[in-house]
Structures are given as C-alpha cells and as structure tokens.
Amino acid sequence: MSEKVNDRTIFSLLEVSKSIQKTLDERYKSAYWIKAEMNKLNFYSHSGHAYPELVEKQDGKVIAQVKSMLWKDDFIRINNTFQQVLKEPLKDGIKILFLAKITFDPVYGLSLRIIDIDPSYTLGDLEREKQDTIKRLMEEGLFSKNKTLKMPVLPQRIGIISVETSKGYADFLKVIQTNPWGYYFFQMLFPSILQGEKAVHAIIAQLKRIKKVKQHFDVVVIIRGGGGDVGLSCYNHYELAKAIALFPIPVITGIGHATNETVAEMIAYSNAITPTKIAEYLIQQFHNFSVPVQKAEETITDKSKRLLSEAQSALHAELKLFRSVTENMLMSNHHTLKNEVNALLQHTSFRFRSENAILNQSGEDIKKDSLNFCSTTRQTLTQLAAYLKKDLSSGIKQAKSELYHQGFMIGNLSRIILSSGKQTLRQSQFQIRDKTLQRLAGNKETLNNVEKNIRNMDPQNVLKRGYSISMHHGKVLKSIEDIQEGDMIHTTLIDGNIDSIVQTSQKTNQS
C-alpha cells in the first residue's frame, strides 16, 4: 500500500513492479511472432533450460536487446526440429523467427518466453546473405577470378586449411599418402576454426599466412567434414569469398556434404563434396601427366625396337656384301703380289752382284787413305796437346776469380732483399692493427647510438614524456575514424589506466 509523507504519495518498488506486471499481463495476453538475432544461446545443461540473449542490429550497432527464456521441454522440441531441418542444433549467432509471450517478473524484470522457433526463416536469411554476396562479387568482377588461374601440371605442394583433429583432414591425408602409384605430395597444415562467425576471420588469417610464402605452394585446399547449412553459413560471407577469389594460387574447397552449394565453393578454382574427393582430384592431375608420359615411353620403346631391328637387318646385308667383295679383292691382290715378288727377287740378285764388285774396290781405296790420315792426325794431336796444356792453367785461375766475385755480389743482394722484406712486413702489421682499432671504435659508436634509440622508443619512456596510449576493442587507436560516439576506450598512462566512453569526437584538418 502507498503511504503519504509530506503530502507526497510514495510507492514501494514491489508495488511498482507488480503494477507493471499487471499492466503487461492485461495488455499482452497473446503470443507474438518476433524476428531477432540470437547473440548467445546460454544453455544450462544441468537444468535443461536456455536463456537466449536476443538483439537487433543496425549498421553493426545493437539497437535493441531483450532477455528471453526457453524452458526445457520447449528447448528439446525446438532443438530436435532444427536438427531435422537444418541438420544442426540451436547455436549462437543465428537469426531466428520465434513465437513468444511478453512476461515481467518483479525480480527478473522484462523477458520473452520463447514458445516456438521457425527453422525455415533461418534458412531464408542465410540464402539472402548468399545471394547478396554473389551479386556483389559479380559487380566487382571477382566471381571467376580464382578460376582463371593456371593449375600447375603437377600440384605437388599443398597448403591445407583445416582442423588437425578433423576426420575430413585425416581422410584426405590417408588418400594422399597411401596412393598406390606412389605419387609424392608435400603438405603443410594451417589450423583454423571451420564453422561459426569466428571461422571467417580465422580462415582469412590463414590465407594471409600462406600468401606470404605463396612461392612454396602450388594449391590451397580448405577441408571440413560434413555439416548442415547453418554450419556452412560462414562460407557465404563476402569477406571470406573475396579473399578466396583474389588468392594468387588455385584454391580448392571440400567443406561438407550439404547439397546447397556455398559462395566459397562457387568462386573457388574447384570444389569437391568431401576431402577424399579433393585428394582424388589432385591424384588425377598426376594421372593426367603420367599416363601420356607412359604412352610416350611405350611408343618410343616400340619405335626404337623397330628401328634397331631394321638397322640390324641392313647391317647383316652390308656385312655379307662386304665379305664377298673383300674375298675377291684379296684373291686378286694375292696374284699381283706374287708376280711382284718374283720380279723383285730377280732384280735384287742382279743389283747385289753389281754392288758387291763396287764395294770390294772401294775397300781397297779406303785402306790406303786411312793409313795416310792416321799419320797426319798423330802429328796434329801432339801439337794441340802442348798448346792446351799451356792455356789450361791460366784459364782455371781466371774462372775461380770470377766465381768468387759473383758469389760475393749474390750474398750482398740477398741480405738487402731480406732486410727490405722484414721492414715492409712490420709496416703492414702496424697498418692492419691501426685500421682494426679504428673499425672497432666506429662500430662501437654506431651500436651505442642504436641502443640509445631503442631505449628512447620504449613504451615506458614514451609514457614518461607525457604521452598516452588509447585502445578500442584491444587495438591501438590511430585515427579518429576508428571510433564512434558511445564507444568505450581504454587509455594507458605511466601510472595507471583510464576507461572512458566517447561523447563527442572532432577530426582536425591536416594539410
């Protein structure tokens, strides 16, 4: 009951709350169909109840937010319906059309009691997002860009975006690594979330990592096991589809068994229903190369055998002809040679007799001349010996004198060269030492300057000079355009932190 205090009527909080409850119960007796985004499901397994957090967004901002409740029996019924229609349970981040009653409790406040949810609306919303993404990619000329890339003849180096514990990833590796033809593939895993809103940014981040080392890969595959259409909704996201379309090497997708093809699958170079099919596709590329090579090898082998056989037959024929001609020539030359030998024997016998007579006569003449020559030579040698004996003594003395003089000069010259070399070596040592000390001093000064600059750039030193660091959603604010009114910012000073809400912002003019 209200009370009067100083001519003022005062109500208790409970009285006001019950009045509101009564008014709402009388005004909103029916159930209403409402559309909203289920930001958080908030399911409690111990009780079986769920308390979804419902929001409505406009231009990325929350413009309405209401708590709701979904009792255990209703949750089980609705969740089973979702699993039958969408092949997935209720989850965070999906848009829903639900039937609810407006309730108010003095303790828990205003909330919506969800009675039913229409799964077809969720599918329809996903389809609208898909069509919007397709239209935008076509208008920007990106829809077929990845398909125009050239697949390497042997796509051997594979970048894989998947979950390490995924069965689809395991199936892919099994087919690739145990192919019966022994084709070798190099594969590297880039782990990522593959479903839900976070999957978009996670997959894009891994694509950026691969892009930095794109020269090491021939193809990228995105592998995911089976799933329903809600689980695949992230693959209709524009940013993810754009990243795949603009990727510089072919992208192949294998993201589930759903019959409804996603945008990511449409714009990829190729897509397969399952990871196993991707593996078989890559192996087929090797087949497309190896089969013609094997056929060419067989053709070359057959033609080589035929050419060798023909050449061997021709060689046998030539050898047979050569043998016949050679035998005839040998026989003819044998007769000619025999005649020549007989003629040579007769001529030699005649010539031998003639030369023998001349030789006998020449022997007698040589004998007479030899006696005269010996006598003359003996006299000449006697005179020459006397002359040589006289000059030999003086020649030896002169040679010894010249040899001594030459040896003395060579010794002096060697000592001069050795002394000069030692002095040059000593000067080189001094020069090397001085230049080394100068270089070390210069490098030390440069190192001190770098260390000083690093200390100056330390965030703590910057904060000491009166500066501060402002952050929004965990990112450093660099521009006034990164914040809007109502956003919360976190500011770090040298001696503490400040959390504040932006009321106004004004951009300065920059020349």
C-alpha positions as CSV (number, residue, x, y, z in Angstrom):
1,M,0.0,0.0,0.0
2,S,1.2,3.5,-0.7
3,E,1.8,6.0,2.1
4,K,1.7,9.7,2.5
5,V,4.9,11.6,3.5
6,N,4.9,15.3,3.4
7,D,2.0,15.5,1.0
8,R,3.7,13.1,-1.4
9,T,2.4,9.6,-2.3
10,I,5.2,7.1,-2.1
11,F,5.0,3.5,-3.6
12,S,7.4,0.6,-2.8
13,L,9.5,-0.9,-5.6
14,L,7.5,-4.1,-5.3
15,E,4.2,-2.2,-5.7
16,V,5.5,-0.5,-8.9
17,S,6.8,-3.8,-10.2
18,K,3.5,-5.6,-9.6
19,S,1.7,-2.7,-11.3
20,I,3.9,-3.1,-14.3
21,Q,3.4,-6.9,-14.3
22,K,-0.4,-6.5,-14.1
23,T,-0.5,-3.9,-16.9
24,L,1.7,-6.1,-19.2
25,D,-0.4,-9.2,-18.5
26,E,-3.6,-7.4,-19.3
27,R,-2.1,-5.6,-22.4
28,Y,-0.1,-8.5,-23.9
29,K,-2.2,-11.6,-23.4
30,S,-1.4,-13.2,-26.8
31,A,1.8,-14.6,-28.2
32,Y,3.7,-12.7,-30.9
33,W,6.0,-13.7,-33.8
34,I,9.3,-11.8,-33.5
35,K,12.5,-11.8,-35.5
36,A,15.8,-11.2,-33.9
37,E,19.4,-12.4,-33.8
38,M,20.2,-14.9,-31.1
39,N,23.5,-13.5,-29.9
40,K,24.0,-16.0,-27.1
41,L,22.0,-19.2,-26.5
42,N,23.1,-19.5,-22.8
43,F,22.1,-23.2,-22.5
44,Y,22.4,-24.7,-19.0
45,S,22.9,-28.5,-19.2
46,H,22.2,-29.2,-15.5
47,S,18.7,-27.8,-15.8
48,G,18.0,-28.2,-19.5
49,H,16.7,-24.6,-19.7
50,A,18.2,-21.9,-22.0
51,Y,18.2,-18.1,-21.6
52,P,18.9,-16.7,-25.1
53,E,20.2,-13.2,-25.4
54,L,18.2,-11.6,-28.3
55,V,19.5,-8.5,-30.1
56,E,18.6,-6.4,-33.2
57,K,21.5,-4.7,-35.0
58,Q,21.5,-1.8,-37.5
59,D,24.7,-0.9,-39.3
60,G,26.6,-3.1,-36.9
61,K,25.2,-1.5,-33.8
62,V,22.9,-3.1,-31.3
63,I,19.6,-1.0,-31.3
64,A,17.5,-3.4,-29.2
65,Q,18.3,-6.1,-26.6
66,V,16.0,-8.3,-24.6
67,K,16.5,-11.4,-22.3
68,S,14.4,-14.5,-23.0
69,M,13.8,-17.9,-21.6
70,L,13.4,-21.3,-23.3
71,W,12.1,-23.9,-20.9
72,K,13.5,-27.5,-21.1
73,D,10.5,-29.2,-22.8
74,D,10.3,-26.4,-25.4
75,F,14.0,-26.4,-25.9
76,I,14.1,-30.1,-26.6
77,R,11.2,-29.9,-29.1
78,I,12.6,-26.9,-31.0
79,N,16.2,-28.2,-31.0
80,N,15.0,-31.5,-32.5
81,T,13.2,-29.6,-35.2
82,F,16.3,-27.6,-36.0
83,Q,18.3,-30.8,-36.3
84,Q,15.8,-32.4,-38.6
85,V,15.5,-29.3,-40.9
86,L,19.0,-27.7,-40.7
87,K,21.0,-30.8,-39.7
88,E,22.4,-28.8,-36.7
89,P,21.2,-27.7,-33.2
90,L,20.4,-24.3,-32.0
91,K,23.5,-22.2,-31.6
92,D,24.9,-18.7,-31.1
93,G,24.9,-16.1,-33.8
94,I,21.9,-17.1,-36.0
95,K,18.9,-15.1,-36.9
96,I,15.5,-16.6,-35.8
97,L,11.8,-16.0,-36.2
98,F,10.2,-17.1,-32.9
99,L,6.8,-17.2,-31.2
100,A,7.0,-15.7,-27.7
101,K,4.9,-14.2,-24.9
102,I,5.9,-11.0,-23.1
103,T,6.4,-11.6,-19.4
104,F,7.5,-9.4,-16.5
105,D,8.7,-10.6,-13.1
106,P,9.4,-8.2,-10.1
107,V,12.8,-9.9,-9.5
108,Y,14.0,-10.8,-13.0
109,G,12.4,-8.0,-15.0
110,L,11.2,-8.0,-18.5
111,S,11.8,-11.1,-20.7
112,L,10.3,-13.0,-23.6
113,R,9.2,-16.6,-23.1
114,I,10.0,-18.4,-26.4
115,I,7.3,-21.0,-27.3
116,D,8.4,-22.0,-30.9
117,I,11.1,-21.1,-33.5
118,D,10.6,-21.3,-37.3
119,P,13.7,-23.0,-38.8
120,S,12.7,-22.0,-42.4
121,Y,13.3,-18.4,-41.5
122,T,16.9,-19.1,-40.5
123,L,17.5,-20.9,-43.8
124,G,15.9,-18.0,-45.7
125,D,18.1,-15.4,-44.0
126,L,21.2,-17.5,-44.9
127,E,20.0,-17.6,-48.5
128,R,19.6,-13.8,-48.7
129,E,23.1,-13.3,-47.4
130,K,24.4,-15.8,-50.0
131,Q,22.6,-14.0,-52.9
132,D,23.9,-10.6,-51.7
133,T,27.4,-11.9,-51.7
134,I,27.1,-13.4,-55.2
135,K,25.7,-10.2,-56.6
136,R,28.5,-8.1,-55.0
137,L,31.3,-10.3,-56.3
138,M,29.9,-10.3,-59.8
139,E,29.6,-6.5,-59.8
140,E,33.2,-6.2,-58.7
141,G,34.4,-8.7,-61.3
142,L,35.7,-11.1,-58.7
143,F,33.4,-14.1,-59.1
144,S,35.5,-16.1,-61.6
145,K,38.9,-14.6,-60.8
146,N,40.4,-17.6,-59.0
147,K,39.0,-20.0,-61.6
148,T,41.1,-18.2,-64.3
149,L,44.4,-19.1,-62.6
150,K,46.5,-21.9,-64.2
151,M,46.8,-25.1,-62.2
152,P,50.4,-26.4,-62.2
153,V,51.0,-29.6,-64.2
154,L,51.9,-31.4,-61.0
155,P,50.2,-29.8,-58.0
156,Q,52.6,-31.4,-55.5
157,R,52.9,-28.7,-52.7
158,I,49.7,-28.3,-50.8
159,G,48.7,-25.8,-48.2
160,I,45.9,-27.2,-46.1
161,I,43.4,-25.1,-44.0
162,S,41.7,-27.4,-41.6
163,V,41.4,-28.6,-38.0
164,E,44.2,-31.1,-37.1
165,T,41.7,-33.4,-35.3
166,S,39.1,-33.3,-38.1
167,K,38.1,-36.6,-39.6
168,G,38.0,-35.0,-43.1
169,Y,41.6,-33.9,-42.7
170,A,42.6,-37.4,-41.7
171,D,40.7,-38.9,-44.6
172,F,42.5,-36.5,-47.0
173,L,46.0,-37.4,-45.7
174,K,45.2,-41.1,-45.9
175,V,44.2,-41.0,-49.6
176,I,47.2,-38.7,-50.5
177,Q,49.9,-40.6,-48.6
178,T,48.8,-44.1,-49.5
179,N,48.0,-43.7,-53.1
180,P,49.0,-47.0,-54.9
181,W,51.0,-45.2,-57.6
182,G,53.5,-43.8,-55.1
183,Y,52.9,-40.1,-56.1
184,Y,54.7,-37.9,-53.5
185,F,53.0,-34.8,-52.1
186,F,54.3,-32.2,-49.7
187,Q,51.5,-30.9,-47.4
188,M,51.5,-28.3,-44.6
189,L,48.6,-27.7,-42.2
190,F,47.4,-24.2,-41.3
191,P,45.0,-24.9,-38.5
192,S,41.8,-22.8,-38.4
193,I,38.2,-22.8,-37.0
194,L,35.9,-24.0,-39.8
195,Q,32.4,-23.0,-38.7
196,G,30.6,-20.2,-37.0
197,E,31.2,-16.4,-37.2
198,K,34.8,-16.8,-36.0
199,A,35.6,-19.1,-38.9
200,V,35.5,-16.2,-41.4
201,H,38.4,-14.3,-39.7
202,A,40.3,-17.4,-38.8
203,I,40.3,-18.7,-42.4
204,I,41.2,-15.3,-43.9
205,A,44.1,-15.0,-41.4
206,Q,45.5,-18.4,-42.6
207,L,45.1,-17.4,-46.2
208,K,47.2,-14.3,-45.5
209,R,49.9,-16.5,-43.9
210,I,50.0,-18.8,-47.0
211,K,50.1,-15.7,-49.3
212,K,53.3,-14.5,-47.7
213,V,55.0,-17.8,-48.8
214,K,52.9,-18.5,-51.9
215,Q,56.1,-19.4,-53.9
216,H,56.3,-22.6,-51.8
217,F,52.8,-23.9,-52.6
218,D,51.0,-25.0,-55.8
219,V,47.5,-25.1,-54.4
220,V,45.5,-24.4,-51.3
221,V,42.7,-26.7,-50.0
222,I,40.1,-25.9,-47.4
223,I,39.0,-29.1,-45.7
224,R,36.0,-29.6,-43.5
225,G,33.9,-32.6,-42.5
226,G,30.1,-32.8,-43.1
227,G,27.7,-30.3,-41.7
228,G,24.3,-28.6,-42.2
229,D,23.6,-25.3,-43.9
230,V,23.9,-23.2,-40.7
231,G,27.3,-24.6,-40.1
232,L,28.2,-23.6,-43.6
233,S,26.8,-20.0,-43.4
234,C,30.3,-18.5,-42.8
235,Y,31.2,-19.7,-46.3
236,N,28.7,-17.3,-47.8
237,H,30.4,-14.3,-46.1
238,Y,31.5,-11.7,-48.5
239,E,35.0,-11.0,-47.0
240,L,35.9,-14.8,-47.0
241,A,34.6,-15.2,-50.6
242,K,36.6,-12.1,-51.7
243,A,39.8,-13.4,-50.0
244,I,39.4,-16.8,-51.9
245,A,38.6,-15.1,-55.2
246,L,41.7,-12.8,-55.0
247,F,44.1,-15.5,-53.8
248,P,47.1,-15.7,-56.1
249,I,47.2,-19.5,-56.4
250,P,44.3,-22.0,-57.0
251,V,42.0,-22.7,-54.0
252,I,40.1,-26.0,-53.8
253,T,37.3,-26.4,-51.3
254,G,35.9,-29.5,-49.6
255,I,33.7,-28.3,-46.8
256,G,30.9,-30.8,-46.4
257,H,28.1,-33.0,-47.8
258,A,25.4,-30.3,-48.0
259,T,23.5,-30.1,-51.3
260,N,23.2,-26.3,-51.0
261,E,26.5,-25.0,-52.6
262,T,28.1,-22.1,-50.8
263,V,29.6,-19.0,-52.4
264,A,33.1,-20.0,-51.3
265,E,32.6,-23.3,-53.3
266,M,31.3,-21.4,-56.3
267,I,34.2,-18.9,-56.6
268,A,37.0,-21.4,-55.7
269,Y,39.1,-22.8,-58.6
270,S,37.4,-26.2,-57.9
271,N,35.3,-27.7,-55.2
272,A,34.6,-31.2,-54.0
273,I,31.9,-32.7,-51.8
274,T,34.3,-34.4,-49.4
275,P,38.0,-34.1,-48.5
276,T,38.5,-37.5,-50.1
277,K,37.3,-36.2,-53.4
278,I,39.9,-33.4,-53.2
279,A,42.6,-35.9,-52.7
280,E,41.4,-38.0,-55.7
281,Y,41.2,-34.8,-57.8
282,L,44.9,-34.0,-57.0
283,I,46.0,-37.6,-57.7
284,Q,44.1,-37.4,-61.0
285,Q,46.2,-34.4,-62.0
286,F,49.3,-36.6,-61.6
287,H,47.5,-39.2,-63.7
288,N,46.8,-36.7,-66.4
289,F,50.5,-36.1,-66.7
290,S,51.8,-39.6,-66.1
291,V,49.5,-41.5,-68.5
292,P,50.6,-39.6,-71.6
293,V,54.2,-40.0,-70.4
294,Q,53.8,-43.7,-70.1
295,K,52.2,-43.9,-73.5
296,A,55.0,-41.9,-75.0
297,E,57.5,-44.2,-73.3
298,E,55.8,-47.2,-74.8
299,T,55.7,-45.6,-78.2
300,I,59.4,-44.7,-78.0
301,T,60.3,-48.2,-76.9
302,D,58.3,-49.8,-79.7
303,K,59.8,-47.5,-82.3
304,S,63.3,-47.9,-81.0
305,K,63.0,-51.7,-81.2
306,R,61.7,-51.5,-84.8
307,L,64.5,-49.1,-85.8
308,L,67.1,-51.4,-84.2
309,S,65.7,-54.4,-85.9
310,E,65.7,-52.7,-89.3
311,A,69.2,-51.4,-88.7
312,Q,70.4,-54.9,-87.7
313,S,69.0,-56.4,-90.9
314,A,70.6,-53.7,-93.0
315,L,73.9,-54.3,-91.2
316,H,73.8,-58.0,-91.8
317,A,73.2,-57.4,-95.6
318,E,76.1,-54.9,-95.7
319,L,78.4,-57.3,-93.9
320,K,77.6,-60.1,-96.3
321,L,78.3,-57.9,-99.4
322,F,81.5,-56.6,-97.7
323,R,82.7,-60.1,-97.1
324,S,82.2,-61.2,-100.7
325,V,83.9,-58.1,-102.2
326,T,86.8,-58.4,-99.7
327,E,87.4,-62.0,-100.6
328,N,87.5,-61.2,-104.4
329,M,89.9,-58.3,-103.8
330,L,92.2,-60.3,-101.6
331,M,92.4,-63.1,-104.2
332,S,93.2,-60.6,-107.0
333,N,95.8,-58.8,-104.9
334,H,97.4,-62.1,-103.9
335,H,98.2,-63.0,-107.5
336,T,99.5,-59.5,-108.2
337,L,101.7,-59.6,-105.1
338,K,103.2,-63.0,-106.1
339,N,104.2,-61.7,-109.5
340,E,105.8,-58.5,-108.0
341,V,107.8,-60.6,-105.5
342,N,109.3,-62.8,-108.3
343,A,110.3,-59.7,-110.3
344,L,111.8,-58.1,-107.2
345,L,113.9,-61.2,-106.4
346,Q,115.4,-61.2,-109.9
347,H,116.2,-57.5,-109.9
348,T,117.7,-57.7,-106.3
349,S,120.0,-60.6,-107.3
350,F,121.4,-58.6,-110.2
351,R,121.8,-55.5,-108.2
352,F,123.5,-57.4,-105.3
353,R,126.2,-58.7,-107.6
354,S,126.9,-55.3,-109.1
355,E,127.2,-53.5,-105.8
356,N,129.4,-56.3,-104.3
357,A,132.1,-55.6,-107.0
358,I,132.0,-51.9,-106.4
359,L,132.2,-52.4,-102.6
360,N,135.4,-54.5,-103.0
361,Q,137.1,-51.8,-105.0
362,S,136.1,-49.1,-102.5
363,G,137.5,-51.1,-99.6
364,E,141.0,-51.1,-101.1
365,D,140.9,-47.4,-101.7
366,I,139.7,-46.6,-98.1
367,K,142.5,-48.8,-96.7
368,K,145.2,-46.7,-98.4
369,D,143.6,-43.4,-97.4
370,S,143.3,-44.5,-93.8
371,L,147.0,-45.1,-93.4
372,N,147.8,-41.6,-94.7
373,F,145.2,-39.9,-92.5
374,C,146.4,-41.6,-89.3
375,S,149.9,-40.3,-89.7
376,T,148.8,-36.8,-90.3
377,T,146.3,-36.9,-87.4
378,R,149.0,-38.1,-84.9
379,Q,151.2,-35.1,-85.6
380,T,148.3,-32.6,-85.3
381,L,147.2,-34.1,-81.9
382,T,150.7,-33.8,-80.4
383,Q,150.8,-30.1,-81.3
384,L,147.3,-29.5,-79.9
385,A,148.1,-31.2,-76.6
386,A,151.1,-29.0,-76.0
387,Y,149.0,-25.8,-76.7
388,L,146.1,-26.8,-74.4
389,K,148.4,-27.7,-71.5
390,K,149.9,-24.2,-71.6
391,D,146.5,-22.3,-71.6
392,L,144.6,-24.6,-69.2
393,S,146.4,-23.4,-66.1
394,S,145.7,-19.7,-66.7
395,G,142.0,-20.4,-67.6
396,I,141.3,-22.2,-64.3
397,K,142.7,-19.3,-62.2
398,Q,140.6,-16.7,-64.0
399,A,137.4,-18.8,-63.6
400,K,138.0,-19.2,-59.9
401,S,138.4,-15.4,-59.5
402,E,135.2,-14.7,-61.4
403,L,133.2,-17.3,-59.4
404,Y,134.3,-15.8,-56.1
405,H,133.3,-12.3,-57.2
406,Q,129.8,-13.4,-58.4
407,G,129.2,-15.3,-55.1
408,F,130.1,-12.2,-53.0
409,M,127.7,-10.0,-55.0
410,I,124.8,-12.5,-54.7
411,G,125.2,-12.7,-50.9
412,N,125.0,-8.9,-50.5
413,L,122.0,-8.7,-52.7
414,S,120.2,-11.4,-50.7
415,R,120.8,-9.7,-47.4
416,I,119.4,-6.4,-48.8
417,I,116.2,-8.0,-50.1
418,L,115.7,-9.9,-46.8
419,S,116.1,-6.7,-44.8
420,S,113.6,-4.8,-47.0
421,G,111.0,-7.6,-46.8
422,K,111.2,-7.6,-43.0
423,Q,110.7,-3.8,-42.9
424,T,107.7,-4.0,-45.3
425,L,106.1,-6.8,-43.2
426,R,106.5,-4.7,-40.0
427,Q,104.8,-1.7,-41.6
428,S,101.9,-3.9,-42.8
429,Q,101.3,-5.2,-39.3
430,F,101.2,-1.7,-37.9
431,Q,98.7,-0.6,-40.6
432,I,96.4,-3.7,-40.0
433,R,96.4,-3.0,-36.3
434,D,95.5,0.7,-36.7
435,K,92.7,0.1,-39.2
436,T,91.2,-2.7,-37.0
437,L,91.1,-0.4,-33.9
438,Q,89.5,2.4,-36.0
439,R,86.8,0.0,-37.3
440,L,86.1,-1.4,-33.8
441,A,85.7,2.2,-32.4
442,G,83.3,3.2,-35.3
443,N,81.2,0.0,-34.8
444,K,81.0,0.6,-31.0
445,E,79.8,4.2,-31.5
446,T,77.1,3.0,-34.0
447,L,76.0,0.3,-31.6
448,N,75.7,2.8,-28.7
449,N,73.5,5.1,-30.9
450,V,71.2,2.2,-31.9
451,E,70.9,1.2,-28.2
452,K,70.1,4.8,-27.3
453,N,67.3,5.0,-30.0
454,I,65.8,1.7,-28.8
455,R,65.7,3.0,-25.2
456,N,64.0,6.2,-26.4
457,M,61.3,4.2,-28.3
458,D,60.5,2.0,-25.2
459,P,56.7,2.5,-24.5
460,Q,57.5,3.2,-20.8
461,N,59.9,6.1,-21.7
462,V,57.3,7.4,-24.2
463,L,54.7,7.4,-21.4
464,K,57.1,9.2,-19.1
465,R,57.3,12.1,-21.5
466,G,53.6,12.8,-21.1
467,Y,52.2,10.6,-23.9
468,S,49.4,8.1,-23.5
469,I,48.1,5.0,-25.5
470,S,44.4,4.6,-26.3
471,M,42.9,1.3,-27.3
472,H,39.5,0.2,-28.7
473,H,38.5,-3.5,-28.8
474,G,42.1,-4.4,-28.0
475,K,43.5,-2.4,-30.9
476,V,45.6,0.8,-30.7
477,L,43.6,3.9,-31.9
478,K,45.5,5.5,-34.7
479,S,42.7,7.6,-36.3
480,I,39.6,9.4,-35.2
481,E,37.7,7.4,-37.8
482,D,38.2,4.2,-35.8
483,I,35.8,5.3,-33.0
484,Q,32.2,6.5,-32.8
485,E,30.1,8.1,-30.1
486,G,29.3,5.7,-27.3
487,D,32.3,3.5,-27.9
488,M,34.4,2.6,-24.8
489,I,38.1,3.3,-25.0
490,H,40.9,2.2,-22.7
491,T,43.8,4.7,-22.1
492,T,47.2,3.8,-20.6
493,L,49.3,6.4,-18.7
494,I,52.6,6.0,-16.9
495,D,51.0,5.5,-13.5
496,G,47.7,3.8,-14.4
497,N,44.8,3.1,-16.8
498,I,41.6,5.0,-17.6
499,D,38.4,3.5,-19.2
500,S,36.1,6.2,-20.8
501,I,33.1,6.5,-23.1
502,V,33.3,8.7,-26.2
503,Q,30.7,11.5,-26.1
504,T,32.0,13.7,-29.0
505,S,34.8,13.5,-31.5
506,Q,36.2,16.1,-33.9
507,K,38.6,15.5,-36.7
508,T,41.4,18.1,-37.1
509,N,42.3,19.5,-40.5
510,Q,45.5,18.2,-42.0
511,S,47.4,19.8,-44.8
